[in-house]
Amino acid sequence: MVPALPRIRKPGDRFDYTKLVQDFASSQVMVGDLGAIHWCQGNGLTFWADYSLNILNPVSLDRLRKWGAQGVCVSPELNLNQLRKFPDLAAVELLIYGEVVLMVSQTCTLYETLENKPKCSQWCRREQYYIQDEKGYSFPVQGDADCRFYVFNSRTLAMLDDLPKLTALGPQALRLEMRRSSPQQVGQVVAIFRKALQNIAAGRGESNENLKVQLECHSPSPFTKCHYHRGVE
C-alpha cells in the first residue's frame, strides 16, 4: 500500500494529508508535484513520482531518480518509439489501462455553475457529470474532499493489444488507473490483465483477443491508446 498525495495541497484544506501519511506509518508515498518531493526528502520518505510530473525524456527521469524516486510513472503522452529511446526503463512505471486524469482544477466548475449558496451542496457526490466538447465527446468529472475538480479522459486507455511490446521494454511496473472504479471492477480488470501477462509469458499472446472482449464489458467507455501510437512533438 502506497498512499498518494493530492497534486494540489494548500493551507486550509479539509485534511492535513501529510499527517495522514505519517499516521499511516508509511515509509513511502506517491507524489505528483515538486513540493511533495521536497516534503518527502525532508521527512525521510521514499517516494514514487506520478505521471503529472510530466516525465518525457531520460534527463527528467534521471533527475527524479537522483532526488530519490523509487519509481517514476512516465508521461502517457510518450509513444512506443520514444520509450524505446530510454537507455533503461527499470525504474519506470507504464500506464496500460484506465481513465487518465487530464486536468485538476482548484475551482469546482459544478459549484460555480450550479450553486448560489455559500456552502457547497456536494453536487459531485449526488450524480455523475460530464463536460462535452464540440465533437460530442463526454469527459467525466469528479470532485474530492477539498472541492477540487478532476477532468478524466473521454476514452479508457487500454493497451492489452500492445502488452507484448510494452513488457519487452522491461519496465519496473505496469499500472492500472482505476480511481472511479468499484472494488468489483478493480478485481475483474486486474484478473484480466494478470491472465494476459501469463499468456504472454507462456507464449500464448494470441489468446488475449478473448480477454479484450471481457475487458470491454468492464470498462466505463470505448478504448483509446492515447499517445502510444502518436506521441507528442
PLY file of the C-alpha trace (Angstrom):
ply
format ascii 1.0
element vertex 233
property float x
property float y
property float z
element edge 232
property int vertex1
property int vertex2
end_header
0.00 0.00 0.00
1.46 3.33 -1.13
-0.59 6.44 -0.20
-0.90 9.02 -2.98
-0.77 12.71 -2.06
-3.10 15.09 -3.96
-1.44 17.09 -6.73
-2.64 20.30 -5.07
-2.30 20.89 -1.31
-2.91 24.23 0.39
-3.31 25.68 3.88
-6.95 25.38 4.87
-7.50 22.00 3.23
-10.04 19.82 4.98
-7.38 17.20 5.67
-3.71 17.50 6.56
-2.61 14.93 4.01
0.99 14.75 5.17
-0.23 13.99 8.70
-2.44 11.23 7.32
0.62 9.69 5.67
2.55 9.91 8.93
-0.35 8.44 10.93
-0.50 5.60 8.42
3.16 4.97 9.30
4.04 4.62 5.64
7.69 4.70 4.63
6.84 5.65 1.04
4.33 7.80 -0.81
3.30 8.68 -4.37
3.72 12.36 -5.26
2.56 14.46 -8.19
4.20 17.84 -7.56
7.62 19.24 -6.66
6.52 20.49 -3.23
5.60 16.96 -2.18
9.03 15.73 -3.29
10.65 18.36 -1.06
8.47 17.26 1.87
9.42 13.60 1.35
13.11 14.47 1.24
12.81 16.44 4.47
10.97 13.65 6.26
12.97 10.66 5.12
10.24 9.10 2.98
10.83 7.14 -0.19
8.62 8.49 -2.97
7.16 7.37 -6.28
6.72 10.03 -8.98
3.29 10.23 -10.62
2.70 10.96 -14.32
1.54 14.51 -13.52
5.25 15.42 -13.18
5.46 15.12 -16.99
8.46 12.83 -17.38
9.09 12.98 -21.12
12.77 12.09 -21.53
15.73 10.29 -19.88
17.08 13.58 -18.46
13.98 14.24 -16.35
13.85 10.57 -15.34
17.47 10.70 -14.21
16.85 13.90 -12.21
13.95 12.35 -10.29
15.99 9.24 -9.59
18.80 11.40 -8.19
16.26 13.19 -6.00
15.36 9.80 -4.55
12.42 8.49 -6.58
11.87 4.77 -6.08
9.97 4.62 -9.34
8.65 7.04 -11.97
5.41 6.88 -13.96
6.38 8.46 -17.28
4.02 10.68 -19.24
1.24 8.83 -21.12
1.95 11.25 -23.98
5.09 9.28 -24.93
4.80 6.83 -27.82
6.42 3.42 -28.18
9.33 4.70 -30.28
10.10 7.42 -27.74
10.01 4.88 -24.92
12.47 2.67 -26.78
14.98 5.55 -26.79
15.24 5.48 -22.99
18.50 3.71 -22.06
16.82 1.91 -19.18
13.20 1.59 -18.02
13.99 -0.47 -14.92
12.68 2.34 -12.68
9.73 3.25 -14.92
6.03 2.60 -14.45
3.92 2.49 -17.63
0.21 3.29 -17.72
-1.56 0.48 -19.59
-5.21 0.88 -18.60
-7.72 3.29 -17.12
-9.28 6.73 -17.13
-6.41 9.22 -17.24
-6.80 12.49 -15.33
-6.44 15.28 -17.88
-6.77 18.24 -15.53
-7.10 19.14 -11.85
-8.70 22.49 -11.03
-8.64 24.33 -7.71
-12.09 25.71 -8.58
-15.05 23.36 -8.81
-16.94 24.12 -12.01
-20.05 22.34 -10.72
-20.23 24.64 -7.70
-19.61 27.77 -9.76
-22.24 26.75 -12.32
-24.99 25.15 -10.23
-24.70 26.65 -6.76
-25.89 30.01 -5.45
-25.20 29.31 -1.77
-22.06 29.94 0.31
-21.82 26.25 1.18
-21.46 23.53 -1.46
-24.30 21.02 -1.79
-21.85 18.32 -2.95
-23.19 18.01 -6.46
-20.31 15.75 -7.48
-21.40 13.12 -4.95
-25.06 13.15 -5.90
-24.88 12.47 -9.65
-22.47 11.67 -12.48
-21.44 14.73 -14.52
-19.57 15.21 -17.78
-18.07 18.01 -19.86
-18.92 17.69 -23.55
-16.63 19.13 -26.21
-17.54 20.44 -29.68
-17.08 16.95 -31.19
-19.59 15.41 -28.80
-17.07 13.58 -26.58
-18.07 13.41 -22.92
-15.33 13.81 -20.29
-16.26 12.53 -16.80
-15.71 14.96 -13.93
-15.41 14.36 -10.21
-14.71 16.34 -7.06
-12.69 15.48 -3.96
-12.99 16.22 -0.23
-11.49 19.70 -0.75
-13.84 20.51 -3.65
-11.14 20.33 -6.29
-12.31 19.41 -9.75
-10.93 16.46 -11.77
-11.49 16.01 -15.51
-10.94 12.49 -16.89
-10.37 11.43 -20.47
-13.46 10.62 -22.51
-11.96 7.26 -23.52
-10.44 4.46 -21.46
-6.77 3.78 -22.08
-6.38 0.07 -22.92
-3.04 -1.36 -24.07
-3.97 -5.05 -23.94
-3.09 -5.48 -27.65
0.36 -4.00 -27.12
1.27 -5.73 -23.87
3.98 -7.87 -25.55
5.68 -4.72 -26.89
5.46 -2.94 -23.54
6.69 -5.85 -21.43
9.60 -6.25 -23.85
10.79 -2.78 -22.83
11.50 -4.11 -19.33
9.58 -1.57 -17.20
9.59 -1.72 -13.42
5.79 -1.87 -13.27
2.59 -1.74 -15.31
-0.13 0.50 -13.94
-3.91 0.27 -13.98
-5.53 3.65 -13.24
-8.94 2.97 -11.64
-9.89 5.94 -9.44
-13.58 5.83 -10.36
-13.98 2.05 -10.36
-15.79 -0.09 -7.81
-13.88 -2.79 -5.89
-15.61 -5.40 -8.06
-14.47 -3.70 -11.27
-10.92 -3.44 -9.96
-10.85 -7.16 -9.19
-12.23 -8.11 -12.60
-9.83 -5.89 -14.56
-6.79 -6.95 -12.52
-7.69 -10.61 -13.18
-7.91 -9.95 -16.93
-4.50 -8.29 -17.11
-2.94 -10.93 -14.87
-4.18 -13.63 -17.24
-2.92 -11.63 -20.24
0.57 -11.42 -18.74
0.50 -15.14 -18.01
-0.41 -15.80 -21.65
2.50 -13.65 -22.85
4.95 -15.39 -20.52
3.75 -18.76 -21.83
3.96 -17.68 -25.49
0.18 -17.58 -25.90
-0.22 -13.87 -26.63
-2.83 -14.55 -29.32
-5.21 -15.76 -26.59
-5.54 -12.20 -25.32
-8.09 -11.33 -28.01
-10.78 -13.05 -25.94
-9.64 -11.13 -22.88
-10.11 -7.87 -24.76
-13.80 -8.68 -25.21
-14.07 -9.29 -21.46
-12.27 -6.04 -20.72
-14.72 -4.09 -22.85
-17.56 -5.35 -20.65
-15.95 -3.90 -17.51
-14.72 -0.58 -18.92
-16.59 2.73 -18.49
-16.07 3.95 -22.08
-14.70 2.93 -25.51
-10.96 2.28 -25.72
-8.10 4.54 -26.75
-4.34 4.03 -26.95
-3.78 7.71 -26.13
-0.37 8.74 -27.48
1.32 5.33 -27.55
0.98 5.27 -31.34
1.17 9.05 -31.83
3.28 10.77 -29.19
3.98 14.48 -28.87
6.49 16.77 -30.56
0 1
1 2
2 3
3 4
4 5
5 6
6 7
7 8
8 9
9 10
10 11
11 12
12 13
13 14
14 15
15 16
16 17
17 18
18 19
19 20
20 21
21 22
22 23
23 24
24 25
25 26
26 27
27 28
28 29
29 30
30 31
31 32
32 33
33 34
34 35
35 36
36 37
37 38
38 39
39 40
40 41
41 42
42 43
43 44
44 45
45 46
46 47
47 48
48 49
49 50
50 51
51 52
52 53
53 54
54 55
55 56
56 57
57 58
58 59
59 60
60 61
61 62
62 63
63 64
64 65
65 66
66 67
67 68
68 69
69 70
70 71
71 72
72 73
73 74
74 75
75 76
76 77
77 78
78 79
79 80
80 81
81 82
82 83
83 84
84 85
85 86
86 87
87 88
88 89
89 90
90 91
91 92
92 93
93 94
94 95
95 96
96 97
97 98
98 99
99 100
100 101
101 102
102 103
103 104
104 105
105 106
106 107
107 108
108 109
109 110
110 111
111 112
112 113
113 114
114 115
115 116
116 117
117 118
118 119
119 120
120 121
121 122
122 123
123 124
124 125
125 126
126 127
127 128
128 129
129 130
130 131
131 132
132 133
133 134
134 135
135 136
136 137
137 138
138 139
139 140
140 141
141 142
142 143
143 144
144 145
145 146
146 147
147 148
148 149
149 150
150 151
151 152
152 153
153 154
154 155
155 156
156 157
157 158
158 159
159 160
160 161
161 162
162 163
163 164
164 165
165 166
166 167
167 168
168 169
169 170
170 171
171 172
172 173
173 174
174 175
175 176
176 177
177 178
178 179
179 180
180 181
181 182
182 183
183 184
184 185
185 186
186 187
187 188
188 189
189 190
190 191
191 192
192 193
193 194
194 195
195 196
196 197
197 198
198 199
199 200
200 201
201 202
202 203
203 204
204 205
205 206
206 207
207 208
208 209
209 210
210 211
211 212
212 213
213 214
214 215
215 216
216 217
217 218
218 219
219 220
220 221
221 222
222 223
223 224
224 225
225 226
226 227
227 228
228 229
229 230
230 231
231 232
